[in-house]
Amino acid sequence: MWLTLALLSALFLGLNEAAKKSALNDNAVIPVLAASIWIGALFFVPLQLLSLLFPETIRGTILYVPTVSAAAHRAILLKAVIVLGSWVFGFFATKHLPLTISASVKATRPVFVVLGAVLLFGERLSAVQWLGVAAVLGALLVLSNLDKRDGKNDRETPKRKRLWLYFLIVSTLLGATSALWDKFLIARYDRLAVQAYTGYYQSAMMAVLLLTMWYPRRRQTTPFRWRGSIFLTALLLTVADFLYFFALSDPDALLSVVSTIRRSGVVVTFVAGILLFKERQIGVKAAILAVVLAGVVALYFG
């Protein structure tokens, strides 16, 4: 069951990346991120109210949001900070980089999850797994030197383009950190409570970022435009994360396997970049993505 949930999560996550790219094109990053987070948090408000007003009726269902301890709130707050950092870097990178590039980099996340397990939990890798790690890191090195001549990004300097790639790598590393922390959280606290309270904390933090980073300079930067794809971004990510936490809550679920399967959604993202955004240098990027996925497969089967 958890494998099926992980696959469905991968599908929705891949579609989310395409919707995010559409929402961010020629749009202000911080308001788009804020709006998507606020909408995502609003999805849980009716469930929270039902859980508070009619606990006996909804308790025991997959929609029940229980109250949690102060220790749980502190742990969830840490997750919210990590994920928000990943999203801030990731949203800026997604706006400025081709979707096919971001798909390839984000496919490397399982490798960093496994490396984190090695460093933090003392897990050991086989020779085949280390080969997979080397393949993924080599692909990242090639990506960092790839000429990203796609659409309007042509007017940016190579140094500026590389900055956005570094943003994407930082986002991926923070995402891997979040995945490691998720396993800790789901083993101790209710999965829906983790998802709901993470959204609430992120909503508060985004209000601060919006008022300090974007609002005072809104007339000198890219204007914000509401698009339906912003709502779609929030909806798809909420569903993807719901399925992801549901999968992790299974006692038999393996984080390394769930994380690997979840990243397979980059194939959907890559195809969307070709069909919807008419991106270039597809052959080279496809080869790089193939190397990344081969490295992930080697990591899994090794």
C-alpha positions in Angstrom: 0.0 0.0 0.0 2.7 2.5 0.9 4.5 1.9 -2.4 1.3 2.8 -4.3 0.9 5.9 -2.1 4.5 6.9 -2.9 3.9 6.5 -6.6 0.8 8.6 -6.5 2.7 11.2 -4.5 5.4 11.2 -7.2 2.7 11.9 -9.9 1.2 14.8 -8.1 4.6 16.2 -7.2 5.7 16.2 -10.8 2.5 17.9 -11.9 3.0 20.5 -9.0 6.4 21.4 -10.5 4.8 22.2 -13.9 2.1 24.3 -12.2 4.7 26.1 -10.2 6.7 27.0 -13.3 3.5 28.4 -14.9 2.7 30.4 -11.8 6.2 31.9 -11.5 6.8 32.9 -15.1 7.0 36.7 -15.2 5.6 36.9 -11.7 6.8 38.0 -8.3 8.3 35.0 -6.4 7.5 35.9 -2.8 3.8 36.6 -3.3 3.4 33.5 -5.4 5.0 31.4 -2.7 3.0 33.1 0.1 -0.3 32.6 -1.7 0.4 28.9 -2.4 1.3 28.3 1.2 -1.7 30.2 2.6 -4.1 28.3 0.2 -2.5 25.0 1.2 -2.9 25.8 4.9 -6.6 26.8 4.4 -7.3 23.3 3.2 -6.8 22.1 6.7 -8.8 24.7 8.6 -12.2 22.9 8.0 -10.6 19.6 9.2 -9.1 21.3 12.2 -12.5 22.8 13.1 -14.3 19.5 12.7 -11.7 17.8 14.8 -12.1 20.3 17.6 -15.9 20.6 17.5 -16.8 16.9 16.7 -13.8 14.9 17.9 -15.8 11.7 18.6 -17.3 11.7 15.1 -14.1 12.3 13.1 -11.6 10.6 15.3 -10.3 7.4 13.8 -10.7 8.7 10.2 -7.8 9.8 7.9 -9.1 13.4 8.2 -8.8 13.8 12.0 -6.3 16.5 13.1 -5.4 15.9 16.8 -3.9 18.4 19.2 -0.2 17.8 19.8 2.2 18.4 22.6 4.5 21.4 23.0 7.5 19.2 22.1 5.7 18.2 18.9 5.1 21.8 18.0 8.8 22.6 18.4 9.7 19.7 16.2 7.1 20.7 13.6 8.3 24.3 13.7 11.8 23.1 12.9 10.4 21.2 9.9 8.5 24.3 8.8 11.7 26.4 8.8 13.7 23.8 6.9 10.9 23.3 4.2 10.3 27.0 3.9 14.0 27.6 3.3 14.0 24.9 0.6 10.9 26.5 -1.0 12.3 30.0 -1.0 15.5 28.9 -2.8 13.6 26.5 -5.0 10.9 29.0 -6.1 13.6 31.5 -7.2 15.5 28.8 -9.1 12.3 27.5 -10.7 11.4 30.9 -12.0 14.8 31.5 -13.6 15.9 28.0 -14.7 14.4 25.7 -17.4 12.0 23.1 -15.9 14.1 20.4 -17.5 17.2 21.6 -15.5 15.3 21.8 -12.2 13.8 18.3 -12.8 17.3 16.9 -13.2 18.7 18.5 -10.1 15.7 17.6 -7.9 16.0 14.0 -9.0 19.3 13.9 -7.0 17.5 14.4 -3.7 17.3 10.6 -2.7 21.1 10.5 -3.0 21.5 13.3 -0.4 18.9 11.6 1.8 21.0 8.4 1.8 24.2 10.4 2.4 22.5 12.0 5.3 21.6 8.6 6.7 25.2 7.6 6.4 26.5 10.6 8.2 23.8 10.9 10.8 22.8 7.3 11.5 26.0 5.4 10.6 24.5 3.5 7.7 26.9 1.9 5.2 26.9 2.0 1.4 28.0 -0.8 -0.9 30.4 -0.2 -3.8 27.5 -0.1 -6.2 25.7 2.5 -4.1 28.9 4.7 -3.9 29.0 4.4 -7.7 25.5 5.7 -7.9 26.4 8.6 -5.6 29.4 9.4 -7.9 27.2 9.3 -11.0 24.7 11.7 -9.5 27.4 14.2 -8.3 29.1 14.0 -11.7 25.8 14.8 -13.4 25.4 17.8 -11.1 28.9 19.0 -12.1 27.9 18.8 -15.8 24.7 20.7 -15.1 26.6 23.5 -13.4 28.5 24.1 -16.6 25.7 23.6 -19.0 24.8 26.6 -21.1 21.2 27.2 -20.1 20.1 29.1 -23.2 16.3 28.8 -22.8 13.8 31.4 -23.6 14.0 34.7 -21.7 16.9 33.4 -19.6 19.2 34.3 -22.5 19.4 37.9 -21.3 21.0 36.7 -18.0 24.7 36.4 -17.6 26.3 33.0 -17.1 27.3 34.0 -13.6 23.7 34.9 -12.8 22.4 31.6 -14.3 24.9 29.6 -12.2 23.6 31.4 -9.1 20.1 30.1 -9.7 21.5 26.6 -10.1 23.3 26.9 -6.7 19.9 28.1 -5.3 18.4 24.9 -6.7 21.1 22.7 -5.1 20.6 24.4 -1.7 16.9 23.8 -2.1 17.5 20.1 -2.8 19.8 19.8 0.2 17.3 21.4 2.5 14.6 19.1 1.0 16.7 16.1 1.8 17.2 17.3 5.3 13.4 17.7 5.6 13.0 14.1 4.4 15.3 12.8 7.1 13.4 14.9 9.7 10.0 13.6 8.4 10.9 10.0 9.3 11.6 11.2 12.9 8.3 13.2 13.1 6.0 10.6 11.5 7.3 7.9 13.9 6.2 10.0 16.9 3.4 12.3 15.9 0.2 12.1 13.8 0.9 12.6 10.1 -2.0 14.9 9.4 -1.1 17.1 12.4 2.5 17.4 11.1 1.2 18.5 7.7 -1.4 20.9 9.0 0.7 22.6 11.7 3.6 22.9 9.2 1.4 24.8 6.9 0.2 27.1 9.7 3.7 27.9 10.8 4.8 28.5 7.3 1.9 30.8 6.7 2.9 33.0 9.6 6.6 33.1 8.5 5.6 33.9 4.9 3.5 36.9 6.1 6.7 38.3 7.7 8.8 37.6 4.6 6.1 39.2 2.4 6.0 42.4 4.5 9.8 42.7 4.8 11.3 41.3 1.6 8.7 42.1 -1.1 6.1 44.7 -0.1 8.4 47.7 0.5 10.1 47.1 -2.9 7.0 45.9 -4.8 7.0 48.9 -7.2 10.7 48.3 -8.2 10.4 44.6 -8.8 8.3 42.2 -10.9 4.6 42.8 -10.2 2.4 40.1 -8.7 -0.3 38.6 -11.0 -2.9 36.2 -9.7 -3.1 33.0 -11.8 -5.2 29.9 -11.5 -1.9 27.9 -11.5 -1.1 29.3 -8.1 -4.2 27.6 -6.6 -3.3 24.5 -8.6 0.3 24.5 -7.2 -1.1 24.6 -3.6 -3.7 21.9 -4.3 -1.2 19.5 -6.0 1.4 19.9 -3.4 -1.1 19.4 -0.6 -2.3 16.1 -2.1 1.3 15.0 -2.9 2.4 15.6 0.7 -0.8 14.0 2.1 0.0 10.8 0.2 3.7 11.0 1.2 3.0 11.3 4.9 0.4 8.6 4.6 3.0 6.3 3.1 5.6 7.1 5.7 3.1 6.4 8.5 3.1 2.7 7.5 5.4 0.9 9.9 6.9 -1.1 7.0 7.7 2.0 4.9 11.3 2.6 4.1 12.3 6.2 3.8 15.0 5.5 1.2 12.5 3.7 -1.0 9.7 6.3 -0.5 12.1 9.2 -1.2 13.4 7.4 -4.4 10.0 6.7 -5.7 8.7 10.2 -4.9 11.5 11.7 -6.9 10.5 9.7 -10.0 7.9 12.4 -10.5 10.7 14.5 -12.1 10.0 12.5 -15.3 6.5 14.1 -15.4 8.2 17.5 -14.8 10.7 16.9 -17.5 8.1 16.0 -20.1 6.1 19.1 -19.1 9.1 21.2 -19.7 9.3 19.9 -23.3 5.6 19.9 -24.2 4.4 23.0 -22.3 7.4 25.3 -22.1 9.2 24.3 -25.4 12.6 24.2 -23.7 15.8 23.6 -25.6 18.9 21.4 -25.4 16.5 18.5 -24.6 19.0 15.8 -25.8 21.7 16.9 -23.4 19.4 17.4 -20.5 17.7 14.0 -21.1 21.1 12.3 -21.0 21.9 14.0 -17.7 18.6 13.1 -16.3 19.2 9.5 -17.4 22.5 9.4 -15.6 20.9 10.8 -12.4 18.1 8.2 -12.5 20.6 5.5 -13.2 22.6 6.7 -10.1 19.4 6.6 -8.0 18.6 3.1 -9.3 22.1 1.9 -8.4 21.6 3.4 -5.0 18.3 1.6 -4.5 19.3 -1.8 -5.8 22.8 -1.6 -4.4 
